[in-house]
Amino acid sequence: MGHVRCISTTTVQPTSQNESTQRIELTPWDLQFILFGYAQKGLLFHKPNSTTYDKYPNKSLIQHLQASLSLTLDIFYPLAGRLAITENEDDNTTSFSVDCNGTGAQFVYVVADGVTVADILDPVLVPSDIVHSFFFMNGVLNYEGVSKPLLAVQVTELVDGIFIGFTVNHSVVDGSTFWLFFNTWSEISRHAETSTANCGKISQPPPIFSREFFYGIIDFPVRIPNFHNQIPKNRSSTPPAALHQRIFKFSKEKIAQLKAKANAEMGTTKISSLQALLAHLWLSIIRNKHFNPDQETKYTLQIGLRQRFQSPLPEEYLGNLVQFGTATSTVSDLLEHGLGWAAWEINKMIASKTKDEVRKYLEEWIESPKLFQLNNLASDYSFGTGSSPRFNMYGNDFGWGRPLAVKSGSSNKAEGKLTVAPGAEDGSIEFEACLPPQTLQDLAEDAEFLASLSK
């Protein structure tokens, strides 16, 4: 196998480069991620053919991507800034905001010698040593955005492919904003002539930065007591070498069967496709871990709040609007009651996040801020799922076709992390499971679980 060679590292600033003194305050939903790693997702493509290169007579493909990224940063200009930290001496607390200073995003161009598309897609296990090298700023935690870019792009040239890896500060954006940026950038890139005029023609809605939705509810800036004492001594957000990762694919038809079974078992129609699938994974992994029956097990989800706030917030709002929710059971109850019961427990937990509950959580958080770390959410007995199959990942055509696959970086990986994404086929869903080798091997030999996977 070849190695990765760095060809160039460039700072990309917004095209307009207008100086700004604007500050965007971080909310409790942003700050809960301040000790997490940056979010990392990337797309694998076939290498563009000569026809594509002909579209850019005055630029190389890399120069074209840099120019289109610069135009995208005109629209998402906070991501070209840095975090600003304020030490409040009156009460020994710390506050964070986004300084929209236009310092710029990082753009890295590398070549992976000898690595092919097949090397990424064919192995049963995710070739983590290769895939994780396709991302910049591995191991960086969100609070370090004070001195590090809030956004970094690494474009890796393979023998027969291109990988675009995207690393962004998770305290500044959630998954909705992450993919809105990616969708906007790819659409701007599809316009061969990257110009400010073309930006006005794109179909993606512009992001919304205002915090006026929270006026009268949140007293900005939000203050965190004893912040520096909460920074983990082991600051890495990358997964232990003892864990392996595998993609499990579920077709639209298999998901429909699981949903129908779960609803039939509980005599309801309220269990969603995703809830049934989450329950199926929870059950299958627990069954193959052979835990003590009295052991408590948890499944934690990130629940979107845009429609659960007192006044619904637009999808284009730039920032985090997610809250953690956890379904809890003993191993014996989970295995005894089965799919429908497990899915219903997840359904009830999600339904409990009402507007009143969200407001209560917000008020309590401000009174006593709680900064999450990854080991709070996923472990040997507990599982956590991030991302969403509803995000438009496969619609990102930069000008040479649809992606072949979606991959995630090393950031925020731990045992029990199950990252969800839409599949390449319509209606399908994929999970990247981060688990010990023996558990993955047992799942691979579990006839019931195997029957649920795509052929």
LUMDRENBA-715457 format. One record per residue (C-alpha): residue in one letter; x, y, z; residue number from 1. Coordinates in steps of 0.001 Angstrom, whole numbers. Example, Ala and Ser with C-alpha at 12.3 -4.5 7.8 and 13.67 -1.06 7.14 Angstrom:
! residues 2
('A'; (12300; -4500; 7800); 1),
('S'; (13670; -1060; 7140); 2),
***
This chain:
! residues 455
('M'; (0; 0; 0); 1),
('G'; (1215; 3484; -809); 2),
('H'; (1440; 6488; 1475); 3),
('V'; (-52; 9968; 1646); 4),
('R'; (2082; 12832; 341); 5),
('C'; (1142; 16418; 1143); 6),
('I'; (1381; 18523; -2018); 7),
('S'; (153; 21858; -660); 8),
('T'; (-1477; 23543; 2313); 9),
('T'; (-3386; 26753; 1655); 10),
('T'; (-5461; 29164; 3696); 11),
('V'; (-8710; 29922; 1860); 12),
('Q'; (-10490; 33127; 2825); 13),
('P'; (-13908; 34425; 1762); 14),
('T'; (-13718; 35985; -1687); 15),
('S'; (-15031; 39337; -474); 16),
('Q'; (-12521; 39443; 2430); 17),
('N'; (-14589; 42120; 4129); 18),
('E'; (-13310; 42796; 7627); 19),
('S'; (-15880; 42106; 10295); 20),
('T'; (-16118; 42646; 14017); 21),
('Q'; (-19221; 40479; 14309); 22),
('R'; (-19370; 37976; 17144); 23),
('I'; (-21832; 35077; 17225); 24),
('E'; (-22525; 33776; 20708); 25),
('L'; (-22459; 30051; 21367); 26),
('T'; (-25612; 28607; 22915); 27),
('P'; (-25853; 25797; 25507); 28),
('W'; (-26468; 23346; 22639); 29),
('D'; (-23218; 24489; 21030); 30),
('L'; (-21269; 24454; 24272); 31),
('Q'; (-22287; 20922; 25225); 32),
('F'; (-19912; 19814; 22420); 33),
('I'; (-16979; 22045; 23390); 34),
('L'; (-14926; 19064; 24669); 35),
('F'; (-15811; 16827; 21693); 36),
('G'; (-13637; 16410; 18635); 37),
('Y'; (-14296; 18216; 15366); 38),
('A'; (-16915; 16581; 13111); 39),
('Q'; (-15433; 14692; 10143); 40),
('K'; (-17218; 13399; 7071); 41),
('G'; (-15993; 12872; 3541); 42),
('L'; (-17101; 11750; 101); 43),
('L'; (-15383; 9334; -2268); 44),
('F'; (-15625; 9947; -6024); 45),
('H'; (-14329; 8402; -9208); 46),
('K'; (-11506; 10557; -10565); 47),
('P'; (-12814; 13224; -12959); 48),
('N'; (-12208; 12510; -16630); 49),
('S'; (-10602; 14805; -19189); 50),
('T'; (-13975; 16299; -20130); 51),
('T'; (-14361; 17601; -16594); 52),
('Y'; (-10897; 19156; -16604); 53),
('D'; (-11762; 20922; -19856); 54),
('K'; (-14385; 22917; -17932); 55),
('Y'; (-11616; 24753; -16104); 56),
('P'; (-9376; 26087; -18898); 57),
('N'; (-7676; 28616; -16646); 58),
('K'; (-7490; 26535; -13463); 59),
('S'; (-6511; 23107; -12236); 60),
('L'; (-9183; 21054; -10475); 61),
('I'; (-7590; 21928; -7120); 62),
('Q'; (-7614; 25635; -7943); 63),
('H'; (-11258; 25335; -8966); 64),
('L'; (-12175; 23681; -5653); 65),
('Q'; (-10290; 26371; -3742); 66),
('A'; (-12072; 29133; -5670); 67),
('S'; (-15503; 27575; -5129); 68),
('L'; (-14713; 27051; -1433); 69),
('S'; (-13787; 30724; -1136); 70),
('L'; (-17152; 31688; -2628); 71),
('T'; (-18942; 29326; -248); 72),
('L'; (-17173; 31007; 2665); 73),
('D'; (-18647; 34295; 1474); 74),
('I'; (-22010; 32775; 2383); 75),
('F'; (-20876; 30849; 5486); 76),
('Y'; (-18413; 33505; 6622); 77),
('P'; (-18426; 32520; 10341); 78),
('L'; (-16619; 29293; 9371); 79),
('A'; (-13691; 31392; 8140); 80),
('G'; (-13294; 32818; 11642); 81),
('R'; (-12054; 31491; 14964); 82),
('L'; (-13498; 30903; 18399); 83),
('A'; (-13105; 33761; 20839); 84),
('I'; (-12689; 32915; 24521); 85),
('T'; (-13564; 35327; 27318); 86),
('E'; (-12466; 34801; 30905); 87),
('N'; (-15059; 36477; 33126); 88),
('E'; (-13072; 37639; 36132); 89),
('D'; (-16144; 38713; 38102); 90),
('D'; (-17267; 35093; 38619); 91),
('N'; (-14345; 32983; 37343); 92),
('T'; (-16333; 31625; 34404); 93),
('T'; (-15493; 31179; 30718); 94),
('S'; (-17527; 32178; 27660); 95),
('F'; (-17137; 31338; 23973); 96),
('S'; (-18268; 33022; 20767); 97),
('V'; (-17418; 32889; 17062); 98),
('D'; (-15199; 35747; 15934); 99),
('C'; (-16117; 36332; 12270); 100),
('N'; (-12683; 37718; 11435); 101),
('G'; (-12198; 36062; 8032); 102),
('T'; (-8873; 34482; 9005); 103),
('G'; (-9728; 31601; 6705); 104),
('A'; (-10219; 27869; 6373); 105),
('Q'; (-7462; 25327; 5746); 106),
('F'; (-7260; 23571; 2370); 107),
('V'; (-4888; 20623; 2056); 108),
('Y'; (-4109; 18763; -1158); 109),
('V'; (-2494; 15348; -805); 110),
('V'; (-1799; 12331; -3007); 111),
('A'; (-2322; 8766; -1753); 112),
('D'; (235; 6825; -3753); 113),
('G'; (-961; 3403; -4836); 114),
('V'; (-4387; 3682; -3168); 115),
('T'; (-7409; 2874; -5337); 116),
('V'; (-11166; 3230; -4924); 117),
('A'; (-11356; -543; -4505); 118),
('D'; (-8959; -328; -1551); 119),
('I'; (-11598; 1772; 222); 120),
('L'; (-14775; -4; -845); 121),
('D'; (-13861; -3693; -1059); 122),
('P'; (-12585; -4638; 2429); 123),
('V'; (-15140; -6043; 4905); 124),
('L'; (-13714; -3836; 7659); 125),
('V'; (-13215; -116; 7113); 126),
('P'; (-9507; 352; 6235); 127),
('S'; (-9157; 2920; 9007); 128),
('D'; (-5442; 3545; 8528); 129),
('I'; (-6187; 4739; 4997); 130),
('V'; (-9527; 6488; 5495); 131),
('H'; (-8486; 8384; 8611); 132),
('S'; (-5467; 9775; 6729); 133),
('F'; (-7933; 11460; 4348); 134),
('F'; (-8880; 14013; 7019); 135),
('F'; (-7023; 17014; 8408); 136),
('M'; (-6855; 18015; 12094); 137),
('N'; (-7316; 14534; 13524); 138),
('G'; (-7528; 14546; 17319); 139),
('V'; (-8377; 18274; 17631); 140),
('L'; (-11054; 19185; 20188); 141),
('N'; (-13612; 21932; 19601); 142),
('Y'; (-12377; 24357; 22264); 143),
('E'; (-9067; 24490; 20374); 144),
('G'; (-10852; 26448; 17647); 145),
('V'; (-9558; 29546; 19428); 146),
('S'; (-6246; 29054; 17622); 147),
('K'; (-7094; 26479; 14939); 148),
('P'; (-9327; 26830; 11848); 149),
('L'; (-13017; 26151; 12358); 150),
('L'; (-13053; 24424; 8973); 151),
('A'; (-10503; 22302; 7143); 152),
('V'; (-10820; 20533; 3790); 153),
('Q'; (-8464; 17821; 2609); 154),
('V'; (-8644; 16739; -1019); 155),
('T'; (-6881; 13411; -1503); 156),
('E'; (-6033; 12196; -4987); 157),
('L'; (-6181; 8410; -5373); 158),
('V'; (-4993; 6350; -8341); 159),
('D'; (-8541; 6343; -9765); 160),
('G'; (-10484; 8536; -7379); 161),
('I'; (-10835; 11719; -5375); 162),
('F'; (-11737; 11941; -1685); 163),
('I'; (-12993; 15232; -228); 164),
('G'; (-12661; 15168; 3548); 165),
('F'; (-14410; 17853; 5564); 166),
('T'; (-13460; 18676; 9189); 167),
('V'; (-15469; 21308; 11043); 168),
('N'; (-15815; 22562; 14596); 169),
('H'; (-18811; 20763; 16118); 170),
('S'; (-19448; 23574; 18615); 171),
('V'; (-20215; 25885; 15710); 172),
('V'; (-22373; 23629; 13508); 173),
('D'; (-24497; 20510; 13807); 174),
('G'; (-25185; 17939; 11104); 175),
('S'; (-27868; 20042; 9418); 176),
('T'; (-25483; 22975; 8932); 177),
('F'; (-22584; 20664; 8071); 178),
('W'; (-24425; 19205; 5081); 179),
('L'; (-25982; 22533; 4080); 180),
('F'; (-22425; 23820; 3683); 181),
('F'; (-21357; 20726; 1716); 182),
('N'; (-24465; 20949; -505); 183),
('T'; (-23857; 24647; -1157); 184),
('W'; (-20168; 24175; -1956); 185),
('S'; (-20801; 21288; -4359); 186),
('E'; (-23489; 23282; -6181); 187),
('I'; (-21201; 26301; -6556); 188),
('S'; (-18452; 23968; -7810); 189),
('R'; (-20764; 22526; -10477); 190),
('H'; (-20895; 25997; -12035); 191),
('A'; (-17676; 25806; -14037); 192),
('E'; (-17149; 29555; -13823); 193),
('T'; (-16783; 30283; -10122); 194),
('S'; (-17934; 33845; -9706); 195),
('T'; (-19913; 35881; -7223); 196),
('A'; (-22684; 36208; -9817); 197),
('N'; (-23105; 32435; -9966); 198),
('C'; (-23558; 32270; -6191); 199),
('G'; (-26838; 34109; -6605); 200),
('K'; (-28136; 31305; -8825); 201),
('I'; (-27739; 28412; -6398); 202),
('S'; (-30797; 26628; -5045); 203),
('Q'; (-29497; 26092; -1501); 204),
('P'; (-31004; 28456; 1104); 205),
('P'; (-28546; 30794; 2836); 206),
('P'; (-27631; 30057; 6454); 207),
('I'; (-29095; 32090; 9306); 208),
('F'; (-26658; 33287; 11979); 209),
('S'; (-28927; 35375; 14210); 210),
('R'; (-29391; 34467; 17874); 211),
('E'; (-32555; 36548; 18172); 212),
('F'; (-34573; 33326; 18509); 213),
('F'; (-33174; 33015; 22035); 214),
('Y'; (-33543; 36611; 23231); 215),
('G'; (-35461; 36662; 26484); 216),
('I'; (-34610; 32994; 27049); 217),
('I'; (-30799; 32956; 27131); 218),
('D'; (-28723; 35664; 28775); 219),
('F'; (-25649; 35930; 26518); 220),
('P'; (-22820; 35244; 26837); 221),
('V'; (-23392; 31848; 28415); 222),
('R'; (-20938; 31303; 31272); 223),
('I'; (-19199; 28005; 32086); 224),
('P'; (-17781; 27615; 35604); 225),
('N'; (-14410; 25900; 36045); 226),
('F'; (-14060; 25250; 32321); 227),
('H'; (-10300; 24679; 32297); 228),
('N'; (-10565; 22063; 35057); 229),
('Q'; (-12932; 20050; 32856); 230),
('I'; (-10552; 19680; 29911); 231),
('P'; (-9678; 15967; 29682); 232),
('K'; (-6072; 15009; 30366); 233),
('N'; (-6236; 12607; 27422); 234),
('R'; (-7199; 15155; 24809); 235),
('S'; (-7346; 12763; 21855); 236),
('S'; (-10749; 12160; 20230); 237),
('T'; (-9514; 9285; 18052); 238),
('P'; (-10571; 5637; 18542); 239),
('P'; (-8406; 3058; 20351); 240),
('A'; (-6488; 730; 18042); 241),
('A'; (-8271; -2272; 19611); 242),
('L'; (-11555; -1238; 17966); 243),
('H'; (-12533; -2047; 14410); 244),
('Q'; (-15132; -418; 12181); 245),
('R'; (-17527; -2052; 9752); 246),
('I'; (-20319; -723; 7550); 247),
('F'; (-23653; -2542; 7824); 248),
('K'; (-26064; -1828; 4966); 249),
('F'; (-29849; -2149; 5164); 250),
('S'; (-32018; -1971; 2050); 251),
('K'; (-35308; -105; 1828); 252),
('E'; (-37159; -3448; 1757); 253),
('K'; (-35372; -4875; 4827); 254),
('I'; (-35998; -1673; 6784); 255),
('A'; (-39708; -1817; 5880); 256),
('Q'; (-39865; -5388; 7189); 257),
('L'; (-38281; -4390; 10515); 258),
('K'; (-40639; -1426; 10852); 259),
('A'; (-43691; -3575; 10131); 260),
('K'; (-42567; -6204; 12641); 261),
('A'; (-41879; -3666; 15406); 262),
('N'; (-45233; -1921; 14954); 263),
('A'; (-47117; -5236; 14799); 264),
('E'; (-45530; -6439; 18024); 265),
('M'; (-46613; -3285; 19842); 266),
('G'; (-49989; -2819; 18140); 267),
('T'; (-49132; 642; 16863); 268),
('T'; (-48159; 2533; 13720); 269),
('K'; (-46003; 5151; 15466); 270),
('I'; (-42630; 3395; 15338); 271),
('S'; (-40556; 4885; 12517); 272),
('S'; (-38213; 3077; 10168); 273),
('L'; (-35156; 4519; 11900); 274),
('Q'; (-36445; 3668; 15379); 275),
('A'; (-37032; 53; 14331); 276),
('L'; (-33553; -110; 12809); 277),
('L'; (-31902; 1376; 15913); 278),
('A'; (-33715; -1155; 18092); 279),
('H'; (-32621; -3987; 15801); 280),
('L'; (-28970; -2943; 16105); 281),
('W'; (-29227; -2508; 19874); 282),
('L'; (-30715; -5977; 20282); 283),
('S'; (-28305; -7644; 17874); 284),
('I'; (-25182; -6211; 19479); 285),
('I'; (-26351; -6973; 23017); 286),
('R'; (-27214; -10536; 21980); 287),
('N'; (-23679; -11008; 20689); 288),
('K'; (-21884; -9424; 23644); 289),
('H'; (-23110; -12049; 26134); 290),
('F'; (-23513; -9644; 29028); 291),
('N'; (-24811; -10450; 32509); 292),
('P'; (-28656; -10396; 32296); 293),
('D'; (-28849; -7810; 35103); 294),
('Q'; (-26450; -5445; 33358); 295),
('E'; (-27936; -2060; 32474); 296),
('T'; (-27574; -1009; 28837); 297),
('K'; (-28296; 2363; 27237); 298),
('Y'; (-28880; 3724; 23766); 299),
('T'; (-28212; 7462; 23319); 300),
('L'; (-29365; 9541; 20355); 301),
('Q'; (-28894; 13107; 19225); 302),
('I'; (-32432; 14443; 18798); 303),
('G'; (-33024; 17388; 16484); 304),
('L'; (-34743; 20326; 18179); 305),
('R'; (-35483; 22709; 15327); 306),
('Q'; (-39161; 21708; 15387); 307),
('R'; (-39229; 21162; 19164); 308),
('F'; (-38313; 24684; 20243); 309),
('Q'; (-41099; 26979; 21456); 310),
('S'; (-41089; 28678; 18058); 311),
('P'; (-39756; 26288; 15377); 312),
('L'; (-36371; 27324; 14046); 313),
('P'; (-35468; 27131; 10354); 314),
('E'; (-33317; 24301; 9046); 315),
('E'; (-30843; 26937; 7824); 316),
('Y'; (-30042; 28119; 11366); 317),
('L'; (-26248; 27885; 11789); 318),
('G'; (-25479; 26236; 15074); 319),
('N'; (-26289; 23155; 17105); 320),
('L'; (-29893; 22365; 17876); 321),
('V'; (-29669; 18813; 19162); 322),
('Q'; (-30211; 17296; 22567); 323),
('F'; (-29075; 13929; 23845); 324),
('G'; (-31766; 11434; 24780); 325),
('T'; (-31212; 7984; 26284); 326),
('A'; (-33293; 4808; 26333); 327),
('T'; (-32363; 2443; 29173); 328),
('S'; (-33001; -1242; 29800); 329),
('T'; (-31491; -4275; 31451); 330),
('V'; (-30003; -6876; 29149); 331),
('S'; (-32619; -9437; 30215); 332),
('D'; (-35574; -7098; 29539); 333),
('L'; (-34204; -6123; 26141); 334),
('L'; (-33654; -9706; 25003); 335),
('E'; (-36888; -11001; 26521); 336),
('H'; (-39196; -8347; 25092); 337),
('G'; (-37612; -8110; 21644); 338),
('L'; (-37684; -5705; 18698); 339),
('G'; (-41028; -3975; 19116); 340),
('W'; (-40516; -3256; 22816); 341),
('A'; (-36990; -1897; 22249); 342),
('A'; (-38209; 321; 19389); 343),
('W'; (-41097; 1566; 21534); 344),
('E'; (-38690; 2506; 24345); 345),
('I'; (-36716; 4571; 21835); 346),
('N'; (-39942; 6066; 20457); 347),
('K'; (-41134; 7100; 23944); 348),
('M'; (-37784; 8645; 24768); 349),
('I'; (-37819; 10761; 21594); 350),
('A'; (-41469; 11762; 22113); 351),
('S'; (-40638; 12955; 25634); 352),
('K'; (-38541; 15798; 24196); 353),
('T'; (-41490; 18186; 24059); 354),
('K'; (-41223; 21970; 23766); 355),
('D'; (-41703; 22278; 27529); 356),
('E'; (-39047; 19633; 28212); 357),
('V'; (-36598; 21346; 25854); 358),
('R'; (-37172; 24699; 27575); 359),
('K'; (-36719; 23076; 30991); 360),
('Y'; (-33468; 21417; 29903); 361),
('L'; (-32169; 24735; 28578); 362),
('E'; (-32926; 26572; 31815); 363),
('E'; (-31333; 23835; 33920); 364),
('W'; (-28255; 23724; 31690); 365),
('I'; (-27667; 27456; 32042); 366),
('E'; (-27989; 27114; 35811); 367),
('S'; (-25554; 24178; 35881); 368),
('P'; (-23681; 23716; 32575); 369),
('K'; (-22886; 20120; 31613); 370),
('L'; (-20110; 19533; 29094); 371),
('F'; (-20341; 16117; 27496); 372),
('Q'; (-17409; 13898; 26645); 373),
('L'; (-17567; 10938; 24306); 374),
('N'; (-17226; 8352; 27063); 375),
('N'; (-20439; 9733; 28603); 376),
('L'; (-22388; 8473; 25584); 377),
('A'; (-20783; 5283; 24268); 378),
('S'; (-19000; 2462; 26076); 379),
('D'; (-18911; -1290; 26506); 380),
('Y'; (-22554; -1383; 27653); 381),
('S'; (-23867; 1809; 26108); 382),
('F'; (-24347; 2825; 22499); 383),
('G'; (-24663; 6169; 20789); 384),
('T'; (-25777; 7190; 17321); 385),
('G'; (-24938; 10428; 15583); 386),
('S'; (-25716; 11925; 12168); 387),
('S'; (-28918; 11191; 10233); 388),
('P'; (-30068; 9281; 7147); 389),
('R'; (-32066; 12364; 6163); 390),
('F'; (-29029; 14487; 5313); 391),
('N'; (-28343; 14996; 1621); 392),
('M'; (-24959; 13303; 1326); 393),
('Y'; (-25197; 11604; -2066); 394),
('G'; (-26524; 14731; -3772); 395),
('N'; (-23103; 16393; -3598); 396),
('D'; (-22019; 16514; -7235); 397),
('F'; (-19006; 18832; -7588); 398),
('G'; (-19153; 18643; -11359); 399),
('W'; (-18068; 15098; -12108); 400),
('G'; (-20877; 12920; -10740); 401),
('R'; (-22400; 11504; -7557); 402),
('P'; (-20259; 10236; -4680); 403),
('L'; (-19515; 6518; -4480); 404),
('A'; (-19504; 6405; -682); 405),
('V'; (-19652; 8450; 2513); 406),
('K'; (-16894; 7909; 5084); 407),
('S'; (-16180; 9361; 8504); 408),
('G'; (-12856; 10265; 10084); 409),
('S'; (-11279; 9187; 13332); 410),
('S'; (-12863; 11927; 15426); 411),
('N'; (-15411; 11095; 18142); 412),
('K'; (-15051; 7338; 17783); 413),
('A'; (-15377; 4996; 20744); 414),
('E'; (-16695; 1527; 21449); 415),
('G'; (-20436; 1495; 20869); 416),
('K'; (-20492; 4438; 18441); 417),
('L'; (-22916; 3636; 15599); 418),
('T'; (-22806; 6357; 12950); 419),
('V'; (-25819; 6465; 10615); 420),
('A'; (-25923; 7711; 7022); 421),
('P'; (-28147; 7307; 3976); 422),
('G'; (-27117; 4487; 1674); 423),
('A'; (-26210; 4917; -1973); 424),
('E'; (-29429; 3172; -3051); 425),
('D'; (-32724; 5031; -2627); 426),
('G'; (-34254; 4464; 800); 427),
('S'; (-31334; 2427; 2134); 428),
('I'; (-29493; 3208; 5371); 429),
('E'; (-25943; 2440; 6474); 430),
('F'; (-24405; 2204; 9933); 431),
('E'; (-20710; 2396; 10681); 432),
('A'; (-20249; 298; 13838); 433),
('C'; (-17196; 908; 16026); 434),
('L'; (-16859; -2297; 18077); 435),
('P'; (-14310; -4857; 19300); 436),
('P'; (-13223; -7420; 16686); 437),
('Q'; (-14898; -10328; 18509); 438),
('T'; (-18276; -8577; 18587); 439),
('L'; (-18064; -7810; 14874); 440),
('Q'; (-17117; -11421; 14198); 441),
('D'; (-20061; -12697; 16261); 442),
('L'; (-22429; -10379; 14382); 443),
('A'; (-21051; -11722; 11102); 444),
('E'; (-22037; -15235; 12223); 445),
('D'; (-25466; -14277; 13607); 446),
('A'; (-28017; -15708; 11133); 447),
('E'; (-30849; -13445; 12328); 448),
('F'; (-28735; -10325; 11961); 449),
('L'; (-27307; -11398; 8606); 450),
('A'; (-30818; -11932; 7250); 451),
('S'; (-31581; -8246; 7827); 452),
('L'; (-28638; -6916; 5806); 453),
('S'; (-28610; -5926; 2167); 454),
('K'; (-27352; -8644; -158); 455),
***
